[in-house]
Amino acid sequence: MRSVLPGTTIETKLTEKDVAKTFLDNIFMAGGLMLSQVVSLTGIEPYVIQNWVKRGFLPRPERKLYTKNQFCRVAIIGALRESMQIDRITRLLSYINGHLNDESDDLVSDAELYNDFVNLIIACGGFRSPRDVKIVIEALTADYREPYAGARRRLSKVLEVMLYAYTAAELRQTAENLMSDFD
């Protein structure tokens, strides 16, 4: 089964746990990515990404290079923006750590969140009941070491919202494709 990593144009098999982490670790082994590379890997126009930087939704690249965390933030926003407004997405990302900055080592980074999100999509393997989704999220976050009380609960809530928003966008696209057959 070939698919793409959510919010990207990167084709891969979405069958093995930590596929996003493995792939991204390899891409960023030599350092950061130029804007043109981020654009190529996400399909998001450069002016959109630059606007996100200007508006504070994405940290400024250092020496014109985007880090793995910045790339993952772009991918997360890209994966969710069809079903959520960007200010709601950044609010969701802020909810985990109490702020939008993800540079502290003791908080959930965008790269960790993105990997957990992809793992959740893989584990759910399609539509699941809300109860089943919570069970899957509980299993995925079982080893999470809380940097503060309630951090695991926050992470779980964010992952749940992300899954439903992403699934809603996929279902909407499926409906649009079906509707095109009516013409």
Accessible surface in RSA format (square Angstrom, percent):
REM  Atomic radii and reference values for relative SASA: ProtOr
REM  Chains: A
REM  Algorithm: Lee & Richards
REM  Probe-radius: 1.40
REM  Slices: 20
REM RES _ NUM      All-atoms   Total-Side   Main-Chain    Non-polar    All polar
REM                ABS   REL    ABS   REL    ABS   REL    ABS   REL    ABS   REL
RES MET A   1   149.79  77.6  99.21  65.7  50.58 120.4  80.37  68.3  69.42  92.0
RES ARG A   2   151.83  63.7 122.36  62.4  29.47  70.2  65.91  90.1  85.92  52.1
RES SER A   3    37.67  31.8  27.52  36.7  10.14  23.4  13.08  27.9  24.58  34.4
RES VAL A   4    59.65  39.3  58.54  53.0   1.11   2.7  58.54  50.9   1.11   3.0
RES LEU A   5     0.27   0.2   0.27   0.2   0.00   0.0   0.27   0.2   0.00   0.0
RES PRO A   6     1.09   0.8   0.07   0.1   1.03   3.7   1.09   0.9   0.00   0.0
RES GLY A   7    17.19  21.2   0.00   N/A  17.19  21.2   9.55  26.2   7.64  17.1
RES THR A   8    13.42   9.5   0.21   0.2  13.21  31.5   0.22   0.3  13.20  20.0
RES THR A   9    70.78  50.3  52.78  53.5  18.00  42.9  49.77  66.8  21.01  31.8
RES ILE A  10    10.07   5.7   4.82   3.6   5.24  12.6  10.07   7.2   0.00   0.0
RES GLU A  11   109.41  62.8  92.89  70.3  16.53  39.4  24.29  47.0  85.12  69.5
RES THR A  12    17.88  12.7  15.01  15.2   2.87   6.8   4.35   5.8  13.53  20.5
RES LYS A  13   116.89  57.0 113.91  69.9   2.98   7.1  56.65  51.0  60.24  64.2
RES LEU A  14    16.10   9.0   9.98   7.1   6.12  15.4   9.98   7.0   6.12  16.5
RES THR A  15    74.18  52.8  50.07  50.8  24.11  57.5  46.11  61.9  28.07  42.4
RES GLU A  16   124.65  71.6 121.32  91.8   3.33   7.9  39.52  76.4  85.13  69.5
RES LYS A  17   141.16  68.9 118.25  72.6  22.91  54.6  66.22  59.6  74.95  79.8
RES ASP A  18    47.84  33.5  47.72  47.5   0.13   0.3  10.08  23.7  37.76  37.7
RES VAL A  19    22.96  15.1  18.84  17.1   4.11   9.9  22.75  19.8   0.21   0.6
RES ALA A  20     0.00   0.0   0.00   0.0   0.00   0.0   0.00   0.0   0.00   0.0
RES LYS A  21   102.59  50.1  98.57  60.5   4.02   9.6  73.34  66.0  29.25  31.2
RES THR A  22    82.06  58.4  77.44  78.5   4.62  11.0  58.35  78.4  23.71  35.8
RES PHE A  23    65.46  32.7  63.37  39.2   2.09   5.4  65.22  39.5   0.23   0.7
RES LEU A  24     3.44   1.9   3.44   2.5   0.00   0.0   3.44   2.4   0.00   0.0
RES ASP A  25    44.56  31.2  38.01  37.8   6.55  15.5  24.21  57.0  20.35  20.3
RES ASN A  26    87.90  60.6  73.25  70.8  14.65  35.3  23.28  56.0  64.62  62.5
RES ILE A  27    44.22  25.2  23.79  17.7  20.43  49.2  31.73  22.8  12.50  33.9
RES PHE A  28    24.68  12.3  11.46   7.1  13.22  34.4  11.82   7.2  12.86  36.8
RES MET A  29   152.39  78.9 117.51  77.8  34.88  83.0  85.44  72.6  66.94  88.7
RES ALA A  30   109.55 100.7  65.32 100.8  44.23 100.6  77.36 108.9  32.20  85.3
RES GLY A  31    37.39  46.1   0.00   N/A  37.39  46.1  34.92  95.8   2.48   5.6
RES GLY A  32    26.89  33.2   0.00   N/A  26.89  33.2   3.97  10.9  22.93  51.4
RES LEU A  33    11.06   6.2  11.06   7.9   0.00   0.0  11.06   7.8   0.00   0.0
RES MET A  34    88.11  45.6  88.11  58.3   0.00   0.0  76.86  65.4  11.25  14.9
RES LEU A  35    34.66  19.3  33.57  24.0   1.09   2.7  33.57  23.6   1.09   2.9
RES SER A  36    80.14  67.7  67.16  89.6  12.98  29.9  53.41 113.7  26.73  37.4
RES GLN A  37    82.40  46.1  79.13  57.8   3.27   7.8  27.45  58.4  54.95  41.7
RES VAL A  38     0.00   0.0   0.00   0.0   0.00   0.0   0.00   0.0   0.00   0.0
RES VAL A  39    33.54  22.1  32.44  29.4   1.10   2.6  32.44  28.2   1.10   3.0
RES SER A  40    78.39  66.2  57.25  76.4  21.14  48.7  33.72  71.8  44.66  62.6
RES LEU A  41    41.60  23.2  41.60  29.8   0.00   0.0  41.60  29.2   0.00   0.0
RES THR A  42    11.23   8.0   0.00   0.0  11.23  26.8   0.00   0.0  11.23  17.0
RES GLY A  43    51.61  63.7   0.00   N/A  51.61  63.7  23.78  65.3  27.83  62.3
RES ILE A  44     6.08   3.5   5.21   3.9   0.87   2.1   6.08   4.4   0.00   0.0
RES GLU A  45    92.74  53.2  91.22  69.0   1.53   3.6  24.01  46.4  68.73  56.1
RES PRO A  46    50.09  36.5  50.09  45.7   0.00   0.0  50.09  41.4   0.00   0.0
RES TYR A  47   149.83  70.0 145.41  82.7   4.43  11.5 107.44  80.7  42.39  52.3
RES VAL A  48    26.59  17.5  25.39  23.0   1.20   2.9  26.59  23.1   0.00   0.0
RES ILE A  49     0.00   0.0   0.00   0.0   0.00   0.0   0.00   0.0   0.00   0.0
RES GLN A  50    82.65  46.2  81.12  59.3   1.53   3.6  20.40  43.4  62.25  47.2
RES ASN A  51    62.50  43.1  61.08  59.0   1.43   3.4  12.55  30.2  49.95  48.3
RES TRP A  52    12.17   4.9  12.17   5.9   0.00   0.0   2.05   1.1  10.12  16.4
RES VAL A  53    14.24   9.4   6.75   6.1   7.49  18.0   6.75   5.9   7.49  20.3
RES LYS A  54   159.88  78.0 127.59  78.3  32.29  76.9  75.17  67.7  84.71  90.2
RES ARG A  55   134.90  56.6 104.47  53.3  30.43  72.5  38.59  52.7  96.32  58.4
RES GLY A  56    47.75  58.9   0.00   N/A  47.75  58.9  31.64  86.8  16.11  36.1
RES PHE A  57    23.02  11.5  23.02  14.3   0.00   0.0  23.02  14.0   0.00   0.0
RES LEU A  58     2.18   1.2   0.00   0.0   2.18   5.5   0.36   0.3   1.82   4.9
RES PRO A  59    45.32  33.0  32.84  29.9  12.48  45.4  44.73  36.9   0.59   3.7
RES ARG A  60   165.94  69.7 153.84  78.4  12.10  28.8  62.78  85.8 103.16  62.5
RES PRO A  61    35.87  26.1  21.13  19.3  14.74  53.6  21.13  17.4  14.74  91.6
RES GLU A  62   123.60  71.0 118.01  89.3   5.59  13.3  42.11  81.4  81.49  66.5
RES ARG A  63   203.10  85.3 169.22  86.3  33.88  80.7  87.14 119.1 115.96  70.3
RES LYS A  64   154.59  75.4 148.27  91.0   6.32  15.1  94.23  84.8  60.36  64.3
RES LEU A  65    54.10  30.1  53.14  38.0   0.97   2.4  53.14  37.3   0.97   2.6
RES TYR A  66     6.66   3.1   6.66   3.8   0.00   0.0   1.69   1.3   4.97   6.1
RES THR A  67    64.09  45.6  61.52  62.4   2.57   6.1  62.34  83.7   1.76   2.7
RES LYS A  68    60.21  29.4  57.15  35.1   3.05   7.3  31.49  28.3  28.72  30.6
RES ASN A  69    34.60  23.9  33.17  32.1   1.42   3.4   2.54   6.1  32.06  31.0
RES GLN A  70     9.63   5.4   8.56   6.3   1.07   2.5   3.73   7.9   5.90   4.5
RES PHE A  71     0.31   0.2   0.31   0.2   0.00   0.0   0.31   0.2   0.00   0.0
RES CYS A  72     0.00   0.0   0.00   0.0   0.00   0.0   0.00   0.0   0.00   0.0
RES ARG A  73     4.00   1.7   4.00   2.0   0.00   0.0   0.02   0.0   3.97   2.4
RES VAL A  74     0.00   0.0   0.00   0.0   0.00   0.0   0.00   0.0   0.00   0.0
RES ALA A  75     0.02   0.0   0.02   0.0   0.00   0.0   0.02   0.0   0.00   0.0
RES ILE A  76     0.00   0.0   0.00   0.0   0.00   0.0   0.00   0.0   0.00   0.0
RES ILE A  77     0.10   0.1   0.10   0.1   0.00   0.0   0.10   0.1   0.00   0.0
RES GLY A  78    15.35  18.9   0.00   N/A  15.35  18.9   2.46   6.8  12.89  28.9
RES ALA A  79     7.48   6.9   0.00   0.0   7.48  17.0   3.89   5.5   3.59   9.5
RES LEU A  80     0.00   0.0   0.00   0.0   0.00   0.0   0.00   0.0   0.00   0.0
RES ARG A  81    94.73  39.8  75.38  38.4  19.35  46.1  18.66  25.5  76.07  46.1
RES GLU A  82   107.56  61.8  90.57  68.5  16.99  40.4  36.29  70.2  71.27  58.2
RES SER A  83    47.77  40.4   9.79  13.1  37.98  87.5  20.33  43.3  27.45  38.5
RES MET A  84    37.00  19.2  25.03  16.6  11.97  28.5  33.31  28.3   3.70   4.9
RES GLN A  85   127.61  71.4 118.48  86.6   9.12  21.7  45.65  97.2  81.96  62.2
RES ILE A  86    29.27  16.7  25.06  18.7   4.22  10.2  25.06  18.0   4.22  11.4
RES ASP A  87    77.97  54.6  72.91  72.6   5.06  12.0  29.41  69.2  48.56  48.4
RES ARG A  88   121.76  51.1 118.45  60.4   3.31   7.9  27.43  37.5  94.33  57.2
RES ILE A  89     0.00   0.0   0.00   0.0   0.00   0.0   0.00   0.0   0.00   0.0
RES THR A  90     9.84   7.0   9.55   9.7   0.28   0.7   2.40   3.2   7.44  11.2
RES ARG A  91   159.15  66.8 152.96  78.0   6.19  14.7  59.08  80.7 100.08  60.7
RES LEU A  92    20.07  11.2  15.68  11.2   4.39  11.0  19.74  13.9   0.33   0.9
RES LEU A  93     7.41   4.1   2.21   1.6   5.21  13.1   2.31   1.6   5.10  13.7
RES SER A  94    28.03  23.7  27.31  36.4   0.72   1.7  18.73  39.9   9.30  13.0
RES TYR A  95    71.12  33.2  64.22  36.5   6.90  18.0  64.12  48.2   7.00   8.6
RES ILE A  96     3.91   2.2   3.70   2.8   0.21   0.5   3.70   2.7   0.21   0.6
RES ASN A  97    18.51  12.8   6.59   6.4  11.93  28.7   0.96   2.3  17.56  17.0
RES GLY A  98    60.55  74.7   0.00   N/A  60.55  74.7  28.32  77.7  32.23  72.2
RES HIS A  99    80.35  43.9  73.70  51.2   6.65  17.0  65.73  67.7  14.62  17.0
RES LEU A 100    40.51  22.6  32.72  23.4   7.79  19.6  33.37  23.4   7.14  19.2
RES ASN A 101    83.39  57.5  75.58  73.0   7.81  18.8  28.47  68.5  54.91  53.1
RES ASP A 102     5.64   4.0   3.07   3.1   2.57   6.1   2.02   4.8   3.62   3.6
RES GLU A 103   111.44  64.0  88.64  67.1  22.80  54.3  46.74  90.4  64.70  52.8
RES SER A 104    53.42  45.1  37.57  50.1  15.86  36.5  30.01  63.9  23.41  32.8
RES ASP A 105   151.06 105.8 115.52 115.0  35.53  84.0  42.40  99.8 108.66 108.4
RES ASP A 106    89.27  62.5  72.35  72.0  16.92  40.0  43.03 101.3  46.24  46.1
RES LEU A 107    26.97  15.0  19.35  13.8   7.62  19.1  21.18  14.9   5.79  15.6
RES VAL A 108     7.58   5.0   3.66   3.3   3.93   9.5   4.73   4.1   2.86   7.8
RES SER A 109    18.03  15.2  17.66  23.6   0.37   0.8  14.07  30.0   3.96   5.5
RES ASP A 110     7.07   4.9   6.95   6.9   0.12   0.3   0.12   0.3   6.95   6.9
RES ALA A 111    17.92  16.5  14.06  21.7   3.86   8.8  14.41  20.3   3.51   9.3
RES GLU A 112    95.13  54.6  89.68  67.8   5.45  13.0  42.75  82.7  52.38  42.8
RES LEU A 113     2.44   1.4   2.44   1.7   0.00   0.0   2.44   1.7   0.00   0.0
RES TYR A 114     0.24   0.1   0.24   0.1   0.00   0.0   0.24   0.2   0.00   0.0
RES ASN A 115    14.42   9.9  14.35  13.9   0.07   0.2   4.57  11.0   9.85   9.5
RES ASP A 116    36.49  25.6  36.16  36.0   0.33   0.8   2.55   6.0  33.95  33.9
RES PHE A 117     0.00   0.0   0.00   0.0   0.00   0.0   0.00   0.0   0.00   0.0
RES VAL A 118     0.16   0.1   0.16   0.1   0.00   0.0   0.16   0.1   0.00   0.0
RES ASN A 119     6.68   4.6   4.36   4.2   2.32   5.6   1.98   4.8   4.70   4.5
RES LEU A 120     0.00   0.0   0.00   0.0   0.00   0.0   0.00   0.0   0.00   0.0
RES ILE A 121    29.59  16.8  25.98  19.4   3.61   8.7  26.48  19.1   3.11   8.4
RES ILE A 122    34.57  19.7  17.79  13.3  16.78  40.4  22.60  16.3  11.97  32.5
RES ALA A 123    41.22  37.9  20.13  31.1  21.09  48.0  30.88  43.5  10.35  27.4
RES CYS A 124     4.87   3.7   1.68   1.9   3.18   7.5   1.68   4.3   3.18   3.4
RES GLY A 125    67.75  83.6   0.00   N/A  67.75  83.6  33.77  92.7  33.99  76.1
RES GLY A 126    53.94  66.5   0.00   N/A  53.94  66.5  39.39 108.1  14.56  32.6
RES PHE A 127   160.26  80.2 125.53  77.8  34.73  90.4 127.82  77.5  32.44  92.8
RES ARG A 128    83.71  35.1  76.39  38.9   7.31  17.4  16.93  23.1  66.78  40.5
RES SER A 129    46.89  39.6  41.07  54.8   5.83  13.4  38.46  81.9   8.43  11.8
RES PRO A 130    80.05  58.3  80.05  73.0   0.00   0.0  80.05  66.1   0.00   0.0
RES ARG A 131   172.22  72.3 165.89  84.6   6.33  15.1  70.88  96.9 101.34  61.4
RES ASP A 132    50.52  35.4  49.74  49.5   0.78   1.8   5.32  12.5  45.20  45.1
RES VAL A 133     1.35   0.9   1.35   1.2   0.00   0.0   1.35   1.2   0.00   0.0
RES LYS A 134   116.52  56.8 111.86  68.6   4.66  11.1  66.16  59.6  50.36  53.6
RES ILE A 135    93.28  53.1  91.18  67.9   2.09   5.0  92.14  66.3   1.14   3.1
RES VAL A 136    18.48  12.2  16.13  14.6   2.34   5.6  18.48  16.1   0.00   0.0
RES ILE A 137     4.24   2.4   4.24   3.2   0.00   0.0   4.24   3.1   0.00   0.0
RES GLU A 138   114.39  65.7 111.19  84.1   3.20   7.6  27.41  53.0  86.98  71.0
RES ALA A 139    73.77  67.8  49.18  75.9  24.59  55.9  57.46  80.9  16.31  43.2
RES LEU A 140    46.12  25.7  20.85  14.9  25.27  63.5  23.34  16.4  22.77  61.3
RES THR A 141     3.44   2.4   1.63   1.7   1.80   4.3   3.21   4.3   0.22   0.3
RES ALA A 142    63.23  58.1  37.95  58.6  25.27  57.5  39.29  55.3  23.93  63.4
RES ASP A 143   135.04  94.6 113.41 112.9  21.63  51.1  42.25  99.4  92.79  92.5
RES TYR A 144    55.61  26.0  34.41  19.6  21.20  55.2  40.89  30.7  14.72  18.1
RES ARG A 145   212.67  89.3 195.32  99.6  17.35  41.3  76.62 104.7 136.05  82.5
RES GLU A 146    83.34  47.8  51.53  39.0  31.81  75.7  16.70  32.3  66.64  54.4
RES PRO A 147    50.82  37.0   7.78   7.1  43.04 156.4  20.55  17.0  30.27 188.1
RES TYR A 148    77.48  36.2  66.50  37.8  10.99  28.6  75.89  57.0   1.59   2.0
RES ALA A 149    98.98  91.0  69.95 108.0  29.03  66.0  74.21 104.5  24.77  65.6
RES GLY A 150    22.55  27.8   0.00   N/A  22.55  27.8  17.35  47.6   5.21  11.7
RES ALA A 151     0.68   0.6   0.65   1.0   0.03   0.1   0.65   0.9   0.03   0.1
RES ARG A 152    75.54  31.7  75.54  38.5   0.00   0.0  20.35  27.8  55.19  33.4
RES ARG A 153   129.46  54.4 122.48  62.4   6.97  16.6  72.41  99.0  57.05  34.6
RES ARG A 154    66.50  27.9  66.50  33.9   0.00   0.0   1.73   2.4  64.77  39.3
RES LEU A 155     1.79   1.0   1.79   1.3   0.00   0.0   1.79   1.3   0.00   0.0
RES SER A 156    26.65  22.5  25.93  34.6   0.72   1.7  20.40  43.4   6.25   8.8
RES LYS A 157   105.60  51.5 104.10  63.9   1.50   3.6  59.78  53.8  45.83  48.8
RES VAL A 158     0.47   0.3   0.30   0.3   0.17   0.4   0.47   0.4   0.00   0.0
RES LEU A 159     0.02   0.0   0.02   0.0   0.00   0.0   0.02   0.0   0.00   0.0
RES GLU A 160    30.34  17.4  30.34  23.0   0.00   0.0   6.71  13.0  23.63  19.3
RES VAL A 161    61.77  40.6  59.34  53.7   2.42   5.8  61.33  53.3   0.43   1.2
RES MET A 162     0.00   0.0   0.00   0.0   0.00   0.0   0.00   0.0   0.00   0.0
RES LEU A 163    11.93   6.6  11.93   8.5   0.00   0.0  11.93   8.4   0.00   0.0
RES TYR A 164    76.33  35.6  72.19  41.1   4.14  10.8  72.75  54.7   3.57   4.4
RES ALA A 165    10.65   9.8   4.30   6.6   6.35  14.4   9.89  13.9   0.76   2.0
RES TYR A 166    28.37  13.2  28.37  16.1   0.00   0.0  13.56  10.2  14.81  18.3
RES THR A 167    27.98  19.9  27.98  28.4   0.00   0.0  19.04  25.6   8.93  13.5
RES ALA A 168    48.96  45.0  39.88  61.5   9.07  20.6  44.66  62.9   4.30  11.4
RES ALA A 169    15.04  13.8   9.04  13.9   6.00  13.7  10.18  14.3   4.86  12.9
RES GLU A 170    88.41  50.8  82.67  62.5   5.74  13.7  32.60  63.1  55.80  45.6
RES LEU A 171   105.27  58.6 100.82  72.1   4.44  11.2 101.15  71.0   4.12  11.1
RES ARG A 172   133.87  56.2 126.47  64.5   7.40  17.6  52.52  71.8  81.35  49.3
RES GLN A 173   101.50  56.8 100.19  73.2   1.31   3.1  40.25  85.7  61.26  46.5
RES THR A 174    71.23  50.7  69.78  70.7   1.45   3.4  46.23  62.1  25.00  37.8
RES ALA A 175    50.19  46.1  46.85  72.3   3.33   7.6  49.57  69.8   0.62   1.6
RES GLU A 176    94.71  54.4  89.13  67.4   5.59  13.3  22.43  43.4  72.29  59.0
RES ASN A 177    82.75  57.1  77.41  74.8   5.34  12.9  25.47  61.3  57.28  55.4
RES LEU A 178   108.01  60.2 106.77  76.4   1.24   3.1 107.00  75.1   1.00   2.7
RES MET A 179   106.93  55.4 103.80  68.7   3.13   7.4  85.01  72.3  21.92  29.0
RES SER A 180    70.00  59.1  52.88  70.6  17.12  39.4  42.06  89.6  27.94  39.1
RES ASP A 181   112.46  78.8  81.58  81.2  30.89  73.0  30.52  71.8  81.95  81.7
RES PHE A 182   150.56  75.3 114.60  71.0  35.96  93.6 120.51  73.1  30.05  86.0
RES ASP A 183   162.13 113.6  97.87  97.4  64.25 151.9  61.42 144.6 100.70 100.4
END  Absolute sums over single chains surface
CHAIN  1 A    10449.8       8584.1       1865.7       5607.0       4842.8
END  Absolute sums over all chains
TOTAL         10449.8       8584.1       1865.7       5607.0       4842.8
